Amino acid sequence: MVYQIQHSCPNCNNIIPVPAQYIGRIECHNCKHIFQTKGQLHEQRKYILEKLAELETSGFEYACWSTAKDELVCPLCAERDRRLFKFEEVKELIRGKFCHAKDFWQGCRCIIIAAKIP
């Protein structure tokens, strides 16, 4: 799920919908002014970390990273695809460099699948 937030152009106050996790330059469609956004990854990160905590209490210890497997997957996520991580490792990935989505409007589309290893 891609969360949308509203950014206001500092030049003309035009409202621009932007994926919450996007960090980078935005060009206003109205006046063509370019400005920087810091994004709001904290909401998406917070949600994922809460879900990981729930799964940990259910006895899961590992997670498998799974991408959308198409040309829009960023290099960070592509490197993690189909890899098995301990929950602590996933938490560190989520808190660090999370995703650099290639498509501004899509954002990260990866999923994390909980797994138990005997």
C-alpha positions as CSV (number, residue, x, y, z in Angstrom):
1,M,0.0,0.0,0.0
2,V,1.4,3.4,-1.0
3,Y,0.5,6.2,1.4
4,Q,-0.1,9.6,-0.2
5,I,0.6,12.9,1.5
6,Q,-0.1,16.4,0.2
7,H,2.9,18.7,-0.3
8,S,2.4,22.4,-1.0
9,C,4.6,24.1,-3.5
10,P,6.6,26.9,-1.6
11,N,6.4,29.1,-4.7
12,C,2.7,29.0,-5.8
13,N,1.0,26.9,-3.0
14,N,-0.2,24.3,-5.5
15,I,-1.0,21.0,-3.7
16,I,0.9,18.0,-5.0
17,P,0.1,14.4,-3.9
18,V,3.3,12.5,-3.2
19,P,4.0,9.0,-2.0
20,A,4.7,9.3,1.8
21,Q,8.0,7.4,1.5
22,Y,9.4,9.6,-1.3
23,I,12.5,11.5,-0.5
24,G,13.8,13.8,-3.2
25,R,13.1,16.5,-5.6
26,I,9.6,17.4,-6.7
27,E,8.6,19.6,-9.7
28,C,5.4,21.6,-9.3
29,H,3.0,20.9,-12.2
30,N,1.7,24.4,-12.0
31,C,4.8,26.7,-11.9
32,K,7.6,24.2,-12.6
33,H,9.3,25.2,-9.3
34,I,11.6,22.4,-8.0
35,F,11.7,21.8,-4.3
36,Q,13.0,19.1,-1.9
37,T,10.9,16.7,0.3
38,K,12.1,14.6,3.1
39,G,9.3,12.1,2.8
40,Q,7.4,10.4,5.6
41,L,8.9,6.9,5.8
42,H,8.4,7.0,9.6
43,E,4.7,5.9,9.2
44,Q,5.5,3.0,6.9
45,R,8.5,2.0,9.0
46,K,6.5,2.2,12.2
47,Y,3.8,0.0,10.7
48,I,6.2,-2.7,9.6
49,L,8.1,-2.7,12.9
50,E,4.8,-3.1,14.8
51,K,3.9,-6.1,12.6
52,L,7.3,-7.6,13.1
53,A,6.9,-7.3,16.9
54,E,3.5,-9.0,16.6
55,L,4.9,-11.9,14.6
56,E,7.8,-12.3,17.0
57,T,5.4,-12.9,19.9
58,S,3.8,-15.5,17.7
59,G,7.0,-17.5,17.5
60,F,8.3,-16.4,14.2
61,E,12.1,-15.7,14.0
62,Y,12.8,-15.1,10.3
63,A,11.5,-13.1,7.5
64,C,11.8,-13.5,3.7
65,W,12.1,-10.3,1.6
66,S,10.0,-10.4,-1.6
67,T,10.0,-7.8,-4.3
68,A,7.5,-7.1,-7.1
69,K,10.1,-8.7,-9.5
70,D,9.8,-6.1,-12.2
71,E,11.8,-3.2,-13.7
72,L,10.7,-0.8,-11.1
73,V,12.3,-2.6,-8.1
74,C,15.1,-0.5,-6.7
75,P,18.7,-1.9,-6.3
76,L,18.4,-2.1,-2.5
77,C,15.3,-4.2,-2.6
78,A,16.6,-6.3,-5.6
79,E,19.6,-7.2,-3.5
80,R,17.3,-8.4,-0.6
81,D,14.9,-10.4,-2.8
82,R,14.2,-14.0,-1.7
83,R,16.8,-13.6,1.1
84,L,16.0,-14.9,4.6
85,F,16.7,-12.6,7.5
86,K,16.5,-12.8,11.2
87,F,13.8,-10.3,12.5
88,E,16.6,-8.2,14.1
89,E,18.3,-7.9,10.7
90,V,15.0,-6.8,9.1
91,K,14.5,-4.2,11.8
92,E,17.9,-2.8,11.1
93,L,17.2,-2.7,7.3
94,I,13.8,-0.9,8.0
95,R,15.5,1.6,10.2
96,G,18.4,2.2,7.8
97,K,18.3,2.6,4.0
98,F,14.8,1.2,3.4
99,C,14.0,1.7,-0.3
100,H,14.9,3.9,-3.2
101,A,11.9,3.3,-5.4
102,K,12.5,4.0,-9.1
103,D,9.0,5.1,-9.8
104,F,8.0,8.2,-7.9
105,W,4.3,7.3,-7.7
106,Q,4.6,3.6,-6.9
107,G,7.0,3.7,-3.9
108,C,8.1,0.5,-2.4
109,R,6.0,-2.5,-3.2
110,C,8.0,-5.2,-1.4
111,I,6.5,-7.6,1.1
112,I,8.1,-9.3,4.1
113,I,7.0,-12.9,4.7
114,A,7.3,-14.3,8.2
115,A,9.0,-17.8,8.4
116,K,9.8,-20.4,11.0
117,I,12.9,-22.5,10.5
118,P,13.0,-25.9,12.3
